[in-house]
Amino acid sequence: MRISKVYNASLLQIIARKGEIAYEDLKKEYCKLTPPGVISDRNVMFDSDLKLLESGGYITIDDDVIMYIQR
């Protein structure tokens, strides 16, 4: 049985649809604005989700440009 790490499919879907996107543009599209004092798990996990997608070979991050790798 093969076990793989759980990744954020909705974040990967946005990147795949765009093909190539700047970090700030992706963050604006994916992260939700929250009122002061409210913490969203989506916003907190954004950077770690990107690192997981990169380590899994789904995307590459070059400076501030994120590119989808078609597998």
mmCIF file of the N, C-alpha and C atoms, coordinates in Angstrom:
data_MODEL
# 
_entry.id   MODEL 
# 
loop_
_atom_site.group_PDB 
_atom_site.id 
_atom_site.type_symbol 
_atom_site.label_atom_id 
_atom_site.label_alt_id 
_atom_site.label_comp_id 
_atom_site.label_asym_id 
_atom_site.label_entity_id 
_atom_site.label_seq_id 
_atom_site.pdbx_PDB_ins_code 
_atom_site.Cartn_x 
_atom_site.Cartn_y 
_atom_site.Cartn_z 
_atom_site.occupancy 
_atom_site.B_iso_or_equiv 
_atom_site.pdbx_formal_charge 
_atom_site.auth_seq_id 
_atom_site.auth_comp_id 
_atom_site.auth_asym_id 
_atom_site.auth_atom_id 
_atom_site.pdbx_PDB_model_num 
ATOM 1   N N  . MET A 1 1  ? 0.841   -1.168 0.000   1.00 0.00 ? 1  MET A N  1 
ATOM 2   C CA . MET A 1 1  ? 0.000   0.000  0.000   1.00 0.00 ? 1  MET A CA 1 
ATOM 3   C C  . MET A 1 1  ? 0.891   1.237  0.000   1.00 0.00 ? 1  MET A C  1 
ATOM 4   N N  . ARG A 1 2  ? 0.585   2.191  -0.861  1.00 0.00 ? 2  ARG A N  1 
ATOM 5   C CA . ARG A 1 2  ? 1.346   3.426  -0.962  1.00 0.00 ? 2  ARG A CA 1 
ATOM 6   C C  . ARG A 1 2  ? 0.622   4.521  -0.193  1.00 0.00 ? 2  ARG A C  1 
ATOM 7   N N  . ILE A 1 3  ? 1.344   5.178  0.680   1.00 0.00 ? 3  ILE A N  1 
ATOM 8   C CA . ILE A 1 3  ? 0.772   6.264  1.468   1.00 0.00 ? 3  ILE A CA 1 
ATOM 9   C C  . ILE A 1 3  ? 1.488   7.547  1.082   1.00 0.00 ? 3  ILE A C  1 
ATOM 10  N N  . SER A 1 4  ? 0.726   8.554  0.696   1.00 0.00 ? 4  SER A N  1 
ATOM 11  C CA . SER A 1 4  ? 1.316   9.843  0.343   1.00 0.00 ? 4  SER A CA 1 
ATOM 12  C C  . SER A 1 4  ? 0.811   10.913 1.311   1.00 0.00 ? 4  SER A C  1 
ATOM 13  N N  . LYS A 1 5  ? 1.559   11.995 1.393   1.00 0.00 ? 5  LYS A N  1 
ATOM 14  C CA . LYS A 1 5  ? 1.169   13.083 2.282   1.00 0.00 ? 5  LYS A CA 1 
ATOM 15  C C  . LYS A 1 5  ? -0.108  13.731 1.770   1.00 0.00 ? 5  LYS A C  1 
ATOM 16  N N  . VAL A 1 6  ? -0.903  14.213 2.686   1.00 0.00 ? 6  VAL A N  1 
ATOM 17  C CA . VAL A 1 6  ? -2.141  14.901 2.339   1.00 0.00 ? 6  VAL A CA 1 
ATOM 18  C C  . VAL A 1 6  ? -1.779  16.318 1.922   1.00 0.00 ? 6  VAL A C  1 
ATOM 19  N N  . TYR A 1 7  ? -2.265  16.729 0.757   1.00 0.00 ? 7  TYR A N  1 
ATOM 20  C CA . TYR A 1 7  ? -1.975  18.067 0.274   1.00 0.00 ? 7  TYR A CA 1 
ATOM 21  C C  . TYR A 1 7  ? -3.267  18.835 0.069   1.00 0.00 ? 7  TYR A C  1 
ATOM 22  N N  . ASN A 1 8  ? -3.141  20.120 -0.105  1.00 0.00 ? 8  ASN A N  1 
ATOM 23  C CA . ASN A 1 8  ? -4.275  21.018 -0.247  1.00 0.00 ? 8  ASN A CA 1 
ATOM 24  C C  . ASN A 1 8  ? -4.717  21.044 -1.712  1.00 0.00 ? 8  ASN A C  1 
ATOM 25  N N  . ALA A 1 9  ? -5.759  20.307 -2.036  1.00 0.00 ? 9  ALA A N  1 
ATOM 26  C CA . ALA A 1 9  ? -6.224  20.171 -3.418  1.00 0.00 ? 9  ALA A CA 1 
ATOM 27  C C  . ALA A 1 9  ? -6.823  21.465 -3.956  1.00 0.00 ? 9  ALA A C  1 
ATOM 28  N N  . SER A 1 10 ? -7.482  22.243 -3.116  1.00 0.00 ? 10 SER A N  1 
ATOM 29  C CA . SER A 1 10 ? -8.085  23.486 -3.601  1.00 0.00 ? 10 SER A CA 1 
ATOM 30  C C  . SER A 1 10 ? -7.014  24.514 -3.962  1.00 0.00 ? 10 SER A C  1 
ATOM 31  N N  . LEU A 1 11 ? -5.933  24.557 -3.203  1.00 0.00 ? 11 LEU A N  1 
ATOM 32  C CA . LEU A 1 11 ? -4.824  25.452 -3.527  1.00 0.00 ? 11 LEU A CA 1 
ATOM 33  C C  . LEU A 1 11 ? -4.141  25.006 -4.815  1.00 0.00 ? 11 LEU A C  1 
ATOM 34  N N  . LEU A 1 12 ? -3.932  23.712 -4.962  1.00 0.00 ? 12 LEU A N  1 
ATOM 35  C CA . LEU A 1 12 ? -3.317  23.175 -6.177  1.00 0.00 ? 12 LEU A CA 1 
ATOM 36  C C  . LEU A 1 12 ? -4.204  23.433 -7.394  1.00 0.00 ? 12 LEU A C  1 
ATOM 37  N N  . GLN A 1 13 ? -5.497  23.372 -7.226  1.00 0.00 ? 13 GLN A N  1 
ATOM 38  C CA . GLN A 1 13 ? -6.423  23.612 -8.329  1.00 0.00 ? 13 GLN A CA 1 
ATOM 39  C C  . GLN A 1 13 ? -6.314  25.050 -8.851  1.00 0.00 ? 13 GLN A C  1 
ATOM 40  N N  . ILE A 1 14 ? -6.172  26.001 -7.952  1.00 0.00 ? 14 ILE A N  1 
ATOM 41  C CA . ILE A 1 14 ? -6.016  27.397 -8.363  1.00 0.00 ? 14 ILE A CA 1 
ATOM 42  C C  . ILE A 1 14 ? -4.715  27.569 -9.148  1.00 0.00 ? 14 ILE A C  1 
ATOM 43  N N  . ILE A 1 15 ? -3.630  26.978 -8.650  1.00 0.00 ? 15 ILE A N  1 
ATOM 44  C CA . ILE A 1 15 ? -2.337  27.085 -9.323  1.00 0.00 ? 15 ILE A CA 1 
ATOM 45  C C  . ILE A 1 15 ? -2.388  26.401 -10.683 1.00 0.00 ? 15 ILE A C  1 
ATOM 46  N N  . ALA A 1 16 ? -3.011  25.232 -10.756 1.00 0.00 ? 16 ALA A N  1 
ATOM 47  C CA . ALA A 1 16 ? -3.104  24.493 -12.019 1.00 0.00 ? 16 ALA A CA 1 
ATOM 48  C C  . ALA A 1 16 ? -3.924  25.270 -13.048 1.00 0.00 ? 16 ALA A C  1 
ATOM 49  N N  . ARG A 1 17 ? -4.993  25.899 -12.596 1.00 0.00 ? 17 ARG A N  1 
ATOM 50  C CA . ARG A 1 17 ? -5.841  26.674 -13.502 1.00 0.00 ? 17 ARG A CA 1 
ATOM 51  C C  . ARG A 1 17 ? -5.084  27.874 -14.080 1.00 0.00 ? 17 ARG A C  1 
ATOM 52  N N  . LYS A 1 18 ? -4.270  28.511 -13.265 1.00 0.00 ? 18 LYS A N  1 
ATOM 53  C CA . LYS A 1 18 ? -3.497  29.677 -13.710 1.00 0.00 ? 18 LYS A CA 1 
ATOM 54  C C  . LYS A 1 18 ? -2.249  29.267 -14.490 1.00 0.00 ? 18 LYS A C  1 
ATOM 55  N N  . GLY A 1 19 ? -1.650  28.127 -14.136 1.00 0.00 ? 19 GLY A N  1 
ATOM 56  C CA . GLY A 1 19 ? -0.409  27.680 -14.773 1.00 0.00 ? 19 GLY A CA 1 
ATOM 57  C C  . GLY A 1 19 ? 0.807   28.322 -14.143 1.00 0.00 ? 19 GLY A C  1 
ATOM 58  N N  . GLU A 1 20 ? 0.775   29.636 -14.011 1.00 0.00 ? 20 GLU A N  1 
ATOM 59  C CA . GLU A 1 20 ? 1.861   30.394 -13.393 1.00 0.00 ? 20 GLU A CA 1 
ATOM 60  C C  . GLU A 1 20 ? 1.236   31.603 -12.718 1.00 0.00 ? 20 GLU A C  1 
ATOM 61  N N  . ILE A 1 21 ? 1.618   31.839 -11.472 1.00 0.00 ? 21 ILE A N  1 
ATOM 62  C CA . ILE A 1 21 ? 1.005   32.941 -10.716 1.00 0.00 ? 21 ILE A CA 1 
ATOM 63  C C  . ILE A 1 21 ? 2.016   33.482 -9.715  1.00 0.00 ? 21 ILE A C  1 
ATOM 64  N N  . ALA A 1 22 ? 1.952   34.770 -9.471  1.00 0.00 ? 22 ALA A N  1 
ATOM 65  C CA . ALA A 1 22 ? 2.820   35.410 -8.477  1.00 0.00 ? 22 ALA A CA 1 
ATOM 66  C C  . ALA A 1 22 ? 2.310   35.059 -7.074  1.00 0.00 ? 22 ALA A C  1 
ATOM 67  N N  . TYR A 1 23 ? 3.235   34.992 -6.135  1.00 0.00 ? 23 TYR A N  1 
ATOM 68  C CA . TYR A 1 23 ? 2.916   34.629 -4.753  1.00 0.00 ? 23 TYR A CA 1 
ATOM 69  C C  . TYR A 1 23 ? 1.827   35.542 -4.184  1.00 0.00 ? 23 TYR A C  1 
ATOM 70  N N  . GLU A 1 24 ? 1.997   36.842 -4.314  1.00 0.00 ? 24 GLU A N  1 
ATOM 71  C CA . GLU A 1 24 ? 1.029   37.791 -3.749  1.00 0.00 ? 24 GLU A CA 1 
ATOM 72  C C  . GLU A 1 24 ? -0.344  37.663 -4.404  1.00 0.00 ? 24 GLU A C  1 
ATOM 73  N N  . ASP A 1 25 ? -0.380  37.431 -5.710  1.00 0.00 ? 25 ASP A N  1 
ATOM 74  C CA . ASP A 1 25 ? -1.658  37.252 -6.408  1.00 0.00 ? 25 ASP A CA 1 
ATOM 75  C C  . ASP A 1 25 ? -2.365  35.988 -5.931  1.00 0.00 ? 25 ASP A C  1 
ATOM 76  N N  . LEU A 1 26 ? -1.600  34.922 -5.739  1.00 0.00 ? 26 LEU A N  1 
ATOM 77  C CA . LEU A 1 26 ? -2.171  33.668 -5.242  1.00 0.00 ? 26 LEU A CA 1 
ATOM 78  C C  . LEU A 1 26 ? -2.703  33.847 -3.827  1.00 0.00 ? 26 LEU A C  1 
ATOM 79  N N  . LYS A 1 27 ? -1.938  34.535 -3.015  1.00 0.00 ? 27 LYS A N  1 
ATOM 80  C CA . LYS A 1 27 ? -2.358  34.759 -1.633  1.00 0.00 ? 27 LYS A CA 1 
ATOM 81  C C  . LYS A 1 27 ? -3.651  35.571 -1.586  1.00 0.00 ? 27 LYS A C  1 
ATOM 82  N N  . LYS A 1 28 ? -3.775  36.594 -2.457  1.00 0.00 ? 28 LYS A N  1 
ATOM 83  C CA . LYS A 1 28 ? -5.002  37.399 -2.506  1.00 0.00 ? 28 LYS A CA 1 
ATOM 84  C C  . LYS A 1 28 ? -6.200  36.561 -2.944  1.00 0.00 ? 28 LYS A C  1 
ATOM 85  N N  . GLU A 1 29 ? -5.979  35.663 -3.900  1.00 0.00 ? 29 GLU A N  1 
ATOM 86  C CA . GLU A 1 29 ? -7.074  34.849 -4.422  1.00 0.00 ? 29 GLU A CA 1 
ATOM 87  C C  . GLU A 1 29 ? -7.481  33.738 -3.447  1.00 0.00 ? 29 GLU A C  1 
ATOM 88  N N  . TYR A 1 30 ? -6.504  33.154 -2.756  1.00 0.00 ? 30 TYR A N  1 
ATOM 89  C CA . TYR A 1 30 ? -6.779  31.984 -1.922  1.00 0.00 ? 30 TYR A CA 1 
ATOM 90  C C  . TYR A 1 30 ? -7.160  32.339 -0.480  1.00 0.00 ? 30 TYR A C  1 
ATOM 91  N N  . CYS A 1 31 ? -6.423  33.255 0.118   1.00 0.00 ? 31 CYS A N  1 
ATOM 92  C CA . CYS A 1 31 ? -6.652  33.577 1.530   1.00 0.00 ? 31 CYS A CA 1 
ATOM 93  C C  . CYS A 1 31 ? -7.867  34.479 1.686   1.00 0.00 ? 31 CYS A C  1 
ATOM 94  N N  . LYS A 1 32 ? -8.581  34.255 2.756   1.00 0.00 ? 32 LYS A N  1 
ATOM 95  C CA . LYS A 1 32 ? -9.783  35.042 3.028   1.00 0.00 ? 32 LYS A CA 1 
ATOM 96  C C  . LYS A 1 32 ? -9.447  36.186 3.968   1.00 0.00 ? 32 LYS A C  1 
ATOM 97  N N  . LEU A 1 33 ? -10.073 37.322 3.724   1.00 0.00 ? 33 LEU A N  1 
ATOM 98  C CA . LEU A 1 33 ? -9.933  38.435 4.660   1.00 0.00 ? 33 LEU A CA 1 
ATOM 99  C C  . LEU A 1 33 ? -10.717 38.095 5.915   1.00 0.00 ? 33 LEU A C  1 
ATOM 100 N N  . THR A 1 34 ? -10.113 38.346 7.052   1.00 0.00 ? 34 THR A N  1 
ATOM 101 C CA . THR A 1 34 ? -10.781 38.059 8.320   1.00 0.00 ? 34 THR A CA 1 
ATOM 102 C C  . THR A 1 34 ? -10.802 39.316 9.172   1.00 0.00 ? 34 THR A C  1 
ATOM 103 N N  . PRO A 1 35 ? -11.792 39.429 10.025  1.00 0.00 ? 35 PRO A N  1 
ATOM 104 C CA . PRO A 1 35 ? -11.843 40.577 10.927  1.00 0.00 ? 35 PRO A CA 1 
ATOM 105 C C  . PRO A 1 35 ? -10.672 40.528 11.913  1.00 0.00 ? 35 PRO A C  1 
ATOM 106 N N  . PRO A 1 36 ? -10.281 41.660 12.458  1.00 0.00 ? 36 PRO A N  1 
ATOM 107 C CA . PRO A 1 36 ? -9.204  41.675 13.449  1.00 0.00 ? 36 PRO A CA 1 
ATOM 108 C C  . PRO A 1 36 ? -9.517  40.736 14.615  1.00 0.00 ? 36 PRO A C  1 
ATOM 109 N N  . GLY A 1 37 ? -8.532  39.973 15.028  1.00 0.00 ? 37 GLY A N  1 
ATOM 110 C CA . GLY A 1 37 ? -8.697  39.046 16.143  1.00 0.00 ? 37 GLY A CA 1 
ATOM 111 C C  . GLY A 1 37 ? -9.167  37.664 15.743  1.00 0.00 ? 37 GLY A C  1 
ATOM 112 N N  . VAL A 1 38 ? -9.525  37.468 14.487  1.00 0.00 ? 38 VAL A N  1 
ATOM 113 C CA . VAL A 1 38 ? -9.988  36.173 13.998  1.00 0.00 ? 38 VAL A CA 1 
ATOM 114 C C  . VAL A 1 38 ? -8.882  35.553 13.151  1.00 0.00 ? 38 VAL A C  1 
ATOM 115 N N  . ILE A 1 39 ? -8.565  34.293 13.406  1.00 0.00 ? 39 ILE A N  1 
ATOM 116 C CA . ILE A 1 39 ? -7.513  33.602 12.679  1.00 0.00 ? 39 ILE A CA 1 
ATOM 117 C C  . ILE A 1 39 ? -8.135  32.507 11.828  1.00 0.00 ? 39 ILE A C  1 
ATOM 118 N N  . SER A 1 40 ? -7.813  32.527 10.545  1.00 0.00 ? 40 SER A N  1 
ATOM 119 C CA . SER A 1 40 ? -8.326  31.524 9.613   1.00 0.00 ? 40 SER A CA 1 
ATOM 120 C C  . SER A 1 40 ? -7.254  30.475 9.382   1.00 0.00 ? 40 SER A C  1 
ATOM 121 N N  . ASP A 1 41 ? -7.627  29.186 9.454   1.00 0.00 ? 41 ASP A N  1 
ATOM 122 C CA . ASP A 1 41 ? -6.648  28.113 9.226   1.00 0.00 ? 41 ASP A CA 1 
ATOM 123 C C  . ASP A 1 41 ? -6.115  28.173 7.796   1.00 0.00 ? 41 ASP A C  1 
ATOM 124 N N  . ARG A 1 42 ? -6.918  28.616 6.863   1.00 0.00 ? 42 ARG A N  1 
ATOM 125 C CA . ARG A 1 42 ? -6.503  28.741 5.470   1.00 0.00 ? 42 ARG A CA 1 
ATOM 126 C C  . ARG A 1 42 ? -5.338  29.724 5.350   1.00 0.00 ? 42 ARG A C  1 
ATOM 127 N N  . ASN A 1 43 ? -5.422  30.834 6.057   1.00 0.00 ? 43 ASN A N  1 
ATOM 128 C CA . ASN A 1 43 ? -4.368  31.840 6.018   1.00 0.00 ? 43 ASN A CA 1 
ATOM 129 C C  . ASN A 1 43 ? -3.106  31.367 6.739   1.00 0.00 ? 43 ASN A C  1 
ATOM 130 N N  . VAL A 1 44 ? -3.279  30.669 7.850   1.00 0.00 ? 44 VAL A N  1 
ATOM 131 C CA . VAL A 1 44 ? -2.141  30.203 8.637   1.00 0.00 ? 44 VAL A CA 1 
ATOM 132 C C  . VAL A 1 44 ? -1.373  29.117 7.904   1.00 0.00 ? 44 VAL A C  1 
ATOM 133 N N  . MET A 1 45 ? -2.059  28.222 7.231   1.00 0.00 ? 45 MET A N  1 
ATOM 134 C CA . MET A 1 45 ? -1.425  27.072 6.579   1.00 0.00 ? 45 MET A CA 1 
ATOM 135 C C  . MET A 1 45 ? -0.946  27.364 5.154   1.00 0.00 ? 45 MET A C  1 
ATOM 136 N N  . PHE A 1 46 ? -1.148  28.560 4.646   1.00 0.00 ? 46 PHE A N  1 
ATOM 137 C CA . PHE A 1 46 ? -0.844  28.887 3.256   1.00 0.00 ? 46 PHE A CA 1 
ATOM 138 C C  . PHE A 1 46 ? 0.607   28.566 2.877   1.00 0.00 ? 46 PHE A C  1 
ATOM 139 N N  . ASP A 1 47 ? 1.559   29.086 3.619   1.00 0.00 ? 47 ASP A N  1 
ATOM 140 C CA . ASP A 1 47 ? 2.971   28.870 3.285   1.00 0.00 ? 47 ASP A CA 1 
ATOM 141 C C  . ASP A 1 47 ? 3.392   27.415 3.433   1.00 0.00 ? 47 ASP A C  1 
ATOM 142 N N  . SER A 1 48 ? 2.921   26.746 4.485   1.00 0.00 ? 48 SER A N  1 
ATOM 143 C CA . SER A 1 48 ? 3.291   25.341 4.662   1.00 0.00 ? 48 SER A CA 1 
ATOM 144 C C  . SER A 1 48 ? 2.634   24.457 3.597   1.00 0.00 ? 48 SER A C  1 
ATOM 145 N N  . ASP A 1 49 ? 1.434   24.817 3.159   1.00 0.00 ? 49 ASP A N  1 
ATOM 146 C CA . ASP A 1 49 ? 0.780   24.069 2.075   1.00 0.00 ? 49 ASP A CA 1 
ATOM 147 C C  . ASP A 1 49 ? 1.561   24.221 0.772   1.00 0.00 ? 49 ASP A C  1 
ATOM 148 N N  . LEU A 1 50 ? 2.076   25.420 0.510   1.00 0.00 ? 50 LEU A N  1 
ATOM 149 C CA . LEU A 1 50 ? 2.897   25.637 -0.685  1.00 0.00 ? 50 LEU A CA 1 
ATOM 150 C C  . LEU A 1 50 ? 4.169   24.799 -0.634  1.00 0.00 ? 50 LEU A C  1 
ATOM 151 N N  . LYS A 1 51 ? 4.813   24.753 0.532   1.00 0.00 ? 51 LYS A N  1 
ATOM 152 C CA . LYS A 1 51 ? 6.040   23.954 0.676   1.00 0.00 ? 51 LYS A CA 1 
ATOM 153 C C  . LYS A 1 51 ? 5.760   22.466 0.479   1.00 0.00 ? 51 LYS A C  1 
ATOM 154 N N  . LEU A 1 52 ? 4.625   22.006 0.973   1.00 0.00 ? 52 LEU A N  1 
ATOM 155 C CA . LEU A 1 52 ? 4.250   20.598 0.805   1.00 0.00 ? 52 LEU A CA 1 
ATOM 156 C C  . LEU A 1 52 ? 3.995   20.279 -0.668  1.00 0.00 ? 52 LEU A C  1 
ATOM 157 N N  . LEU A 1 53 ? 3.314   21.169 -1.381  1.00 0.00 ? 53 LEU A N  1 
ATOM 158 C CA . LEU A 1 53 ? 3.070   20.963 -2.808  1.00 0.00 ? 53 LEU A CA 1 
ATOM 159 C C  . LEU A 1 53 ? 4.385   20.969 -3.593  1.00 0.00 ? 53 LEU A C  1 
ATOM 160 N N  . GLU A 1 54 ? 5.314   21.817 -3.182  1.00 0.00 ? 54 GLU A N  1 
ATOM 161 C CA . GLU A 1 54 ? 6.612   21.865 -3.861  1.00 0.00 ? 54 GLU A CA 1 
ATOM 162 C C  . GLU A 1 54 ? 7.421   20.601 -3.572  1.00 0.00 ? 54 GLU A C  1 
ATOM 163 N N  . SER A 1 55 ? 7.419   20.137 -2.335  1.00 0.00 ? 55 SER A N  1 
ATOM 164 C CA . SER A 1 55 ? 8.168   18.924 -1.995  1.00 0.00 ? 55 SER A CA 1 
ATOM 165 C C  . SER A 1 55 ? 7.559   17.681 -2.640  1.00 0.00 ? 55 SER A C  1 
ATOM 166 N N  . GLY A 1 56 ? 6.263   17.727 -2.921  1.00 0.00 ? 56 GLY A N  1 
ATOM 167 C CA . GLY A 1 56 ? 5.595   16.610 -3.587  1.00 0.00 ? 56 GLY A CA 1 
ATOM 168 C C  . GLY A 1 56 ? 5.783   16.612 -5.092  1.00 0.00 ? 56 GLY A C  1 
ATOM 169 N N  . GLY A 1 57 ? 6.379   17.669 -5.632  1.00 0.00 ? 57 GLY A N  1 
ATOM 170 C CA . GLY A 1 57 ? 6.644   17.744 -7.060  1.00 0.00 ? 57 GLY A CA 1 
ATOM 171 C C  . GLY A 1 57 ? 5.461   18.235 -7.882  1.00 0.00 ? 57 GLY A C  1 
ATOM 172 N N  . TYR A 1 58 ? 4.498   18.891 -7.239  1.00 0.00 ? 58 TYR A N  1 
ATOM 173 C CA . TYR A 1 58 ? 3.325   19.403 -7.948  1.00 0.00 ? 58 TYR A CA 1 
ATOM 174 C C  . TYR A 1 58 ? 3.560   20.793 -8.518  1.00 0.00 ? 58 TYR A C  1 
ATOM 175 N N  . ILE A 1 59 ? 4.390   21.584 -7.812  1.00 0.00 ? 59 ILE A N  1 
ATOM 176 C CA . ILE A 1 59 ? 4.666   22.957 -8.230  1.00 0.00 ? 59 ILE A CA 1 
ATOM 177 C C  . ILE A 1 59 ? 6.152   23.249 -8.066  1.00 0.00 ? 59 ILE A C  1 
ATOM 178 N N  . THR A 1 60 ? 6.588   24.336 -8.708  1.00 0.00 ? 60 THR A N  1 
ATOM 179 C CA . THR A 1 60 ? 7.920   24.876 -8.443  1.00 0.00 ? 60 THR A CA 1 
ATOM 180 C C  . THR A 1 60 ? 7.748   26.331 -8.032  1.00 0.00 ? 60 THR A C  1 
ATOM 181 N N  . ILE A 1 61 ? 8.629   26.768 -7.139  1.00 0.00 ? 61 ILE A N  1 
ATOM 182 C CA . ILE A 1 61 ? 8.603   28.150 -6.677  1.00 0.00 ? 61 ILE A CA 1 
ATOM 183 C C  . ILE A 1 61 ? 9.959   28.754 -6.996  1.00 0.00 ? 61 ILE A C  1 
ATOM 184 N N  . ASP A 1 62 ? 9.943   29.755 -7.873  1.00 0.00 ? 62 ASP A N  1 
ATOM 185 C CA . ASP A 1 62 ? 11.164  30.436 -8.281  1.00 0.00 ? 62 ASP A CA 1 
ATOM 186 C C  . ASP A 1 62 ? 10.988  31.908 -7.951  1.00 0.00 ? 62 ASP A C  1 
ATOM 187 N N  . ASP A 1 63 ? 11.728  32.383 -6.951  1.00 0.00 ? 63 ASP A N  1 
ATOM 188 C CA . ASP A 1 63 ? 11.556  33.728 -6.400  1.00 0.00 ? 63 ASP A CA 1 
ATOM 189 C C  . ASP A 1 63 ? 10.115  33.859 -5.909  1.00 0.00 ? 63 ASP A C  1 
ATOM 190 N N  . ASP A 1 64 ? 9.321   34.697 -6.533  1.00 0.00 ? 64 ASP A N  1 
ATOM 191 C CA . ASP A 1 64 ? 7.920   34.864 -6.114  1.00 0.00 ? 64 ASP A CA 1 
ATOM 192 C C  . ASP A 1 64 ? 6.942   34.343 -7.151  1.00 0.00 ? 64 ASP A C  1 
ATOM 193 N N  . VAL A 1 65 ? 7.428   33.514 -8.080  1.00 0.00 ? 65 VAL A N  1 
ATOM 194 C CA . VAL A 1 65 ? 6.563   32.962 -9.122  1.00 0.00 ? 65 VAL A CA 1 
ATOM 195 C C  . VAL A 1 65 ? 6.341   31.476 -8.847  1.00 0.00 ? 65 VAL A C  1 
ATOM 196 N N  . ILE A 1 66 ? 5.091   31.089 -8.809  1.00 0.00 ? 66 ILE A N  1 
ATOM 197 C CA . ILE A 1 66 ? 4.708   29.701 -8.541  1.00 0.00 ? 66 ILE A CA 1 
ATOM 198 C C  . ILE A 1 66 ? 4.197   29.105 -9.842  1.00 0.00 ? 66 ILE A C  1 
ATOM 199 N N  . MET A 1 67 ? 4.774   27.976 -10.250 1.00 0.00 ? 67 MET A N  1 
ATOM 200 C CA . MET A 1 67 ? 4.390   27.338 -11.508 1.00 0.00 ? 67 MET A CA 1 
ATOM 201 C C  . MET A 1 67 ? 3.910   25.914 -11.242 1.00 0.00 ? 67 MET A C  1 
ATOM 202 N N  . TYR A 1 68 ? 2.854   25.552 -11.948 1.00 0.00 ? 68 TYR A N  1 
ATOM 203 C CA . TYR A 1 68 ? 2.284   24.211 -11.868 1.00 0.00 ? 68 TYR A CA 1 
ATOM 204 C C  . TYR A 1 68 ? 3.104   23.265 -12.746 1.00 0.00 ? 68 TYR A C  1 
ATOM 205 N N  . ILE A 1 69 ? 3.398   22.090 -12.229 1.00 0.00 ? 69 ILE A N  1 
ATOM 206 C CA . ILE A 1 69 ? 4.101   21.045 -12.997 1.00 0.00 ? 69 ILE A CA 1 
ATOM 207 C C  . ILE A 1 69 ? 3.073   20.009 -13.393 1.00 0.00 ? 69 ILE A C  1 
ATOM 208 N N  . GLN A 1 70 ? 2.850   19.854 -14.671 1.00 0.00 ? 70 GLN A N  1 
ATOM 209 C CA . GLN A 1 70 ? 1.885   18.860 -15.143 1.00 0.00 ? 70 GLN A CA 1 
ATOM 210 C C  . GLN A 1 70 ? 2.490   17.477 -15.007 1.00 0.00 ? 70 GLN A C  1 
ATOM 211 N N  . ARG A 1 71 ? 1.822   16.627 -14.253 1.00 0.00 ? 71 ARG A N  1 
ATOM 212 C CA . ARG A 1 71 ? 2.342   15.283 -13.980 1.00 0.00 ? 71 ARG A CA 1 
ATOM 213 C C  . ARG A 1 71 ? 1.571   14.259 -14.754 1.00 0.00 ? 71 ARG A C  1 
# 
